[in-house]
Amino acid sequence: LADLTDYLDLDGNLLISNDPYRGVRVRDGVMSFAGTEETTGLRVQAAEGSSF
């Protein structure tokens, strides 16, 4: 689907102070899933203390 868009908001979750998920990181403007336990799918997990 990304090919059909002009702009993608991929870092919106990083602007939320109480993001209920962890997994993606941004360093020097580059998004990374390195170090995540999940190897397929969205590669995110519920954050510690999250009700999700």
MMTF fields as JSON, N, C-alpha, C and O atoms, coordinates in Angstrom:
{
  "mmtfVersion": "1.0.0",
  "mmtfProducer": "UNKNOWN",
  "numBonds": 207,
  "numAtoms": 208,
  "numGroups": 52,
  "numChains": 1,
  "numModels": 1,
  "chainsPerModel": [1],
  "groupsPerChain": [52],
  "chainIdList": ["A"],
  "bondAtomList": [4, 2, 8, 6, 12, 10, 16, 14, 20, 18, 24, 22, 28, 26, 32, 30, 36, 34, 40, 38, 44, 42, 48, 46, 52, 50, 56, 54, 60, 58, 64, 62, 68, 66, 72, 70, 76, 74, 80, 78, 84, 82, 88, 86, 92, 90, 96, 94, 100, 98, 104, 102, 108, 106, 112, 110, 116, 114, 120, 118, 124, 122, 128, 126, 132, 130, 136, 134, 140, 138, 144, 142, 148, 146, 152, 150, 156, 154, 160, 158, 164, 162, 168, 166, 172, 170, 176, 174, 180, 178, 184, 182, 188, 186, 192, 190, 196, 194, 200, 198, 204, 202],
  "bondOrderList": [1, 1, 1, 1, 1, 1, 1, 1, 1, 1, 1, 1, 1, 1, 1, 1, 1, 1, 1, 1, 1, 1, 1, 1, 1, 1, 1, 1, 1, 1, 1, 1, 1, 1, 1, 1, 1, 1, 1, 1, 1, 1, 1, 1, 1, 1, 1, 1, 1, 1, 1],
  "groupList": [{"groupName": "LEU", "atomNameList": ["N", "CA", "C", "O"], "elementList": ["N", "C", "C", "O"], "formalChargeList": [0, 0, 0, 0], "bondAtomList": [1, 0, 2, 1, 3, 2], "bondOrderList": [1, 1, 2], "singleLetterCode": "L", "chemCompType": "L-PEPTIDE LINKING"}, {"groupName": "ALA", "atomNameList": ["N", "CA", "C", "O"], "elementList": ["N", "C", "C", "O"], "formalChargeList": [0, 0, 0, 0], "bondAtomList": [1, 0, 2, 1, 3, 2], "bondOrderList": [1, 1, 2], "singleLetterCode": "A", "chemCompType": "L-PEPTIDE LINKING"}, {"groupName": "ASP", "atomNameList": ["N", "CA", "C", "O"], "elementList": ["N", "C", "C", "O"], "formalChargeList": [0, 0, 0, 0], "bondAtomList": [1, 0, 2, 1, 3, 2], "bondOrderList": [1, 1, 2], "singleLetterCode": "D", "chemCompType": "L-PEPTIDE LINKING"}, {"groupName": "THR", "atomNameList": ["N", "CA", "C", "O"], "elementList": ["N", "C", "C", "O"], "formalChargeList": [0, 0, 0, 0], "bondAtomList": [1, 0, 2, 1, 3, 2], "bondOrderList": [1, 1, 2], "singleLetterCode": "T", "chemCompType": "L-PEPTIDE LINKING"}, {"groupName": "TYR", "atomNameList": ["N", "CA", "C", "O"], "elementList": ["N", "C", "C", "O"], "formalChargeList": [0, 0, 0, 0], "bondAtomList": [1, 0, 2, 1, 3, 2], "bondOrderList": [1, 1, 2], "singleLetterCode": "Y", "chemCompType": "L-PEPTIDE LINKING"}, {"groupName": "GLY", "atomNameList": ["N", "CA", "C", "O"], "elementList": ["N", "C", "C", "O"], "formalChargeList": [0, 0, 0, 0], "bondAtomList": [1, 0, 2, 1, 3, 2], "bondOrderList": [1, 1, 2], "singleLetterCode": "G", "chemCompType": "PEPTIDE LINKING"}, {"groupName": "ASN", "atomNameList": ["N", "CA", "C", "O"], "elementList": ["N", "C", "C", "O"], "formalChargeList": [0, 0, 0, 0], "bondAtomList": [1, 0, 2, 1, 3, 2], "bondOrderList": [1, 1, 2], "singleLetterCode": "N", "chemCompType": "L-PEPTIDE LINKING"}, {"groupName": "ILE", "atomNameList": ["N", "CA", "C", "O"], "elementList": ["N", "C", "C", "O"], "formalChargeList": [0, 0, 0, 0], "bondAtomList": [1, 0, 2, 1, 3, 2], "bondOrderList": [1, 1, 2], "singleLetterCode": "I", "chemCompType": "L-PEPTIDE LINKING"}, {"groupName": "SER", "atomNameList": ["N", "CA", "C", "O"], "elementList": ["N", "C", "C", "O"], "formalChargeList": [0, 0, 0, 0], "bondAtomList": [1, 0, 2, 1, 3, 2], "bondOrderList": [1, 1, 2], "singleLetterCode": "S", "chemCompType": "L-PEPTIDE LINKING"}, {"groupName": "PRO", "atomNameList": ["N", "CA", "C", "O"], "elementList": ["N", "C", "C", "O"], "formalChargeList": [0, 0, 0, 0], "bondAtomList": [1, 0, 2, 1, 3, 2], "bondOrderList": [1, 1, 2], "singleLetterCode": "P", "chemCompType": "L-PEPTIDE LINKING"}, {"groupName": "ARG", "atomNameList": ["N", "CA", "C", "O"], "elementList": ["N", "C", "C", "O"], "formalChargeList": [0, 0, 0, 0], "bondAtomList": [1, 0, 2, 1, 3, 2], "bondOrderList": [1, 1, 2], "singleLetterCode": "R", "chemCompType": "L-PEPTIDE LINKING"}, {"groupName": "VAL", "atomNameList": ["N", "CA", "C", "O"], "elementList": ["N", "C", "C", "O"], "formalChargeList": [0, 0, 0, 0], "bondAtomList": [1, 0, 2, 1, 3, 2], "bondOrderList": [1, 1, 2], "singleLetterCode": "V", "chemCompType": "L-PEPTIDE LINKING"}, {"groupName": "MET", "atomNameList": ["N", "CA", "C", "O"], "elementList": ["N", "C", "C", "O"], "formalChargeList": [0, 0, 0, 0], "bondAtomList": [1, 0, 2, 1, 3, 2], "bondOrderList": [1, 1, 2], "singleLetterCode": "M", "chemCompType": "L-PEPTIDE LINKING"}, {"groupName": "PHE", "atomNameList": ["N", "CA", "C", "O"], "elementList": ["N", "C", "C", "O"], "formalChargeList": [0, 0, 0, 0], "bondAtomList": [1, 0, 2, 1, 3, 2], "bondOrderList": [1, 1, 2], "singleLetterCode": "F", "chemCompType": "L-PEPTIDE LINKING"}, {"groupName": "GLU", "atomNameList": ["N", "CA", "C", "O"], "elementList": ["N", "C", "C", "O"], "formalChargeList": [0, 0, 0, 0], "bondAtomList": [1, 0, 2, 1, 3, 2], "bondOrderList": [1, 1, 2], "singleLetterCode": "E", "chemCompType": "L-PEPTIDE LINKING"}, {"groupName": "GLN", "atomNameList": ["N", "CA", "C", "O"], "elementList": ["N", "C", "C", "O"], "formalChargeList": [0, 0, 0, 0], "bondAtomList": [1, 0, 2, 1, 3, 2], "bondOrderList": [1, 1, 2], "singleLetterCode": "Q", "chemCompType": "L-PEPTIDE LINKING"}],
  "groupTypeList": [0, 1, 2, 0, 3, 2, 4, 0, 2, 0, 2, 5, 6, 0, 0, 7, 8, 6, 2, 9, 4, 10, 5, 11, 10, 11, 10, 2, 5, 11, 12, 8, 13, 1, 5, 3, 14, 14, 3, 3, 5, 0, 10, 11, 15, 1, 1, 14, 5, 8, 8, 13],
  "groupIdList": [1, 2, 3, 4, 5, 6, 7, 8, 9, 10, 11, 12, 13, 14, 15, 16, 17, 18, 19, 20, 21, 22, 23, 24, 25, 26, 27, 28, 29, 30, 31, 32, 33, 34, 35, 36, 37, 38, 39, 40, 41, 42, 43, 44, 45, 46, 47, 48, 49, 50, 51, 52],
  "secStructList": [7, 4, 4, 4, 7, 1, 7, 7, 7, 7, 1, 4, 4, 4, 4, 7, 6, 6, 7, 1, 3, 3, 7, 7, 3, 3, 3, 6, 6, 3, 3, 3, 7, 6, 6, 7, 1, 7, 7, 1, 6, 6, 7, 7, 3, 3, 7, 6, 6, 7, 7, 7],
  "xCoordList": [0.797, 0.0, 0.844, 0.389, 2.037, 2.881, 3.143, 3.292, 3.202, 3.435, 2.291, 2.486, 1.118, -0.049, -0.223, -1.194, 0.692, 0.558, 1.617, 2.661, 1.321, 2.296, 3.123, 4.321, 2.478, 3.149, 2.691, 1.525, 3.61, 3.296, 3.698, 4.806, 2.812, 3.128, 3.569, 2.745, 4.854, 5.384, 5.941, 6.225, 6.098, 6.697, 5.72, 6.133, 4.45, 3.455, 3.452, 3.269, 3.654, 3.667, 4.836, 4.759, 5.889, 7.057, 6.825, 7.591, 5.771, 5.451, 4.487, 4.181, 4.008, 3.05, 3.817, 4.607, 3.579, 4.329, 3.919, 4.724, 2.689, 2.235, 1.951, 0.924, 2.832, 2.684, 2.542, 3.429, 1.442, 1.23, 2.039, 1.935, 2.831, 3.612, 5.08, 5.432, 5.926, 7.358, 7.849, 7.242, 8.926, 9.484, 10.265, 11.441, 9.634, 10.32, 11.128, 10.698, 12.296, 13.163, 13.597, 13.641, 13.915, 14.437, 15.762, 15.864, 16.771, 18.087, 18.614, 18.709, 18.952, 19.451, 18.495, 18.926, 17.189, 16.175, 15.885, 15.146, 16.452, 16.246, 15.455, 15.852, 14.324, 13.511, 14.14, 14.649, 14.101, 14.717, 13.894, 13.333, 13.835, 13.217, 14.289, 13.97, 15.541, 16.646, 16.476, 16.134, 16.713, 16.621, 15.234, 15.042, 14.257, 12.925, 12.865, 13.562, 12.03, 11.892, 11.083, 11.356, 10.089, 9.25, 10.021, 10.745, 9.875, 10.569, 9.607, 10.047, 8.308, 7.312, 6.226, 6.171, 5.383, 4.265, 4.726, 5.678, 4.057, 4.362, 5.611, 6.156, 6.067, 7.275, 7.165, 8.157, 5.988, 5.81, 5.198, 4.575, 5.378, 4.803, 4.198, 4.592, 3.242, 2.654, 3.742, 4.553, 3.744, 4.729, 4.435, 3.298, 5.446, 5.286, 4.287, 4.403, 3.318, 2.299, 1.139, 0.212, 1.168, 0.099, -1.096, -0.933, -2.284, -3.49, -3.894, -4.953, -3.095, -3.421, -2.849, -3.027],
  "yCoordList": [-1.193, 0.0, 1.264, 2.302, 1.204, 2.394, 2.998, 4.214, 2.177, 2.686, 3.563, 4.364, 3.43, 4.187, 5.507, 6.225, 5.833, 7.047, 8.085, 7.767, 9.312, 10.385, 10.56, 10.838, 10.397, 10.563, 9.466, 9.073, 8.982, 7.988, 8.531, 9.042, 8.426, 8.83, 7.585, 6.876, 7.326, 6.125, 6.373, 5.427, 7.633, 7.914, 8.542, 9.022, 8.548, 9.153, 8.566, 9.287, 7.259, 6.621, 7.091, 7.027, 7.549, 7.996, 9.354, 9.767, 10.045, 11.355, 11.255, 12.264, 10.051, 9.834, 9.487, 8.543, 10.25, 10.011, 8.718, 8.132, 8.262, 7.033, 5.941, 5.266, 5.771, 4.761, 3.38, 2.965, 2.654, 1.362, 0.216, -0.919, 0.487, -0.568, -0.185, 0.994, -1.2, -0.963, -1.845, -2.873, -1.451, -2.253, -1.425, -1.696, -0.426, 0.392, 1.481, 2.051, 1.755, 2.819, 3.686, 3.231, 4.931, 5.832, 6.377, 6.883, 6.266, 6.812, 7.528, 6.938, 8.781, 9.614, 9.606, 9.612, 9.592, 9.656, 8.348, 8.334, 7.239, 5.934, 5.04, 4.832, 4.508, 3.603, 2.22, 1.755, 1.561, 0.244, -0.644, -0.183, -1.918, -2.921, -3.84, -4.902, -3.447, -4.256, -4.463, -3.535, -5.666, -5.983, -6.371, -6.646, -6.399, -6.824, -8.341, -9.04, -8.832, -10.275, -10.889, -12.013, -10.157, -10.648, -10.577, -9.611, -11.585, -11.584, -11.496, -11.416, -11.51, -11.391, -10.416, -10.016, -10.047, -9.158, -7.743, -7.261, -7.086, -5.688, -5.514, -4.413, -6.582, -6.569, -5.633, -5.028, -5.508, -4.703, -5.567, -6.591, -5.151, -5.829, -4.778, -3.612, -5.199, -4.279, -3.817, -4.615, -2.536, -1.976, -2.453, -2.792, -2.476, -2.893, -1.977, -0.754, -2.553, -1.775, -1.365, -0.704, -1.74, -1.399, -2.313, -3.477, -1.795, -2.613, -3.267, -3.891, -3.145, -3.736, -5.116, -5.76],
  "zCoordList": [0.0, 0.0, 0.0, -0.482, 0.518, 0.604, -0.767, -0.886, -1.797, -3.146, -3.64, -4.554, -3.064, -3.502, -2.756, -2.995, -1.865, -1.064, -1.426, -1.995, -1.086, -1.251, 0.018, -0.048, 1.177, 2.463, 3.421, 3.416, 4.233, 5.264, 6.622, 6.786, 7.592, 8.959, 9.713, 10.291, 9.705, 10.339, 11.73, 12.465, 12.094, 13.397, 14.376, 15.432, 14.052, 14.937, 16.333, 17.314, 16.429, 17.747, 18.606, 19.833, 18.003, 18.763, 19.417, 20.288, 18.998, 19.554, 20.736, 21.371, 21.034, 22.114, 23.39, 23.413, 24.439, 25.679, 26.373, 27.096, 26.171, 26.823, 25.785, 25.862, 24.842, 23.787, 24.431, 25.177, 24.16, 24.808, 24.203, 24.669, 23.187, 22.546, 22.479, 22.465, 22.436, 22.268, 21.129, 20.829, 20.506, 19.419, 18.416, 18.171, 17.837, 16.841, 17.538, 18.541, 16.99, 17.501, 16.327, 15.184, 16.625, 15.605, 16.103, 17.221, 15.26, 15.598, 14.371, 13.294, 14.527, 13.427, 12.244, 11.091, 12.529, 11.485, 10.776, 9.791, 11.257, 10.621, 11.569, 12.715, 11.08, 11.887, 11.891, 10.871, 13.057, 13.185, 14.11, 15.104, 13.765, 14.622, 15.201, 15.735, 15.101, 15.622, 17.119, 17.852, 17.553, 18.966, 19.437, 20.621, 18.53, 18.941, 19.012, 18.277, 19.899, 20.054, 18.917, 18.497, 18.418, 17.326, 16.02, 15.777, 15.182, 13.892, 12.719, 11.572, 12.977, 11.913, 12.351, 13.514, 11.431, 11.748, 12.024, 11.411, 12.938, 13.25, 14.095, 14.177, 14.721, 15.557, 16.748, 17.156, 17.301, 18.506, 19.593, 19.312, 20.822, 21.977, 22.886, 22.857, 23.691, 24.664, 25.629, 26.1, 25.911, 26.837, 28.252, 28.578, 29.073, 30.464, 31.157, 31.071, 31.837, 32.524, 31.636, 32.105, 30.364, 29.434, 29.652, 30.017, 29.43, 29.577, 28.262, 28.196, 27.227, 25.924, 25.79, 24.756]
}
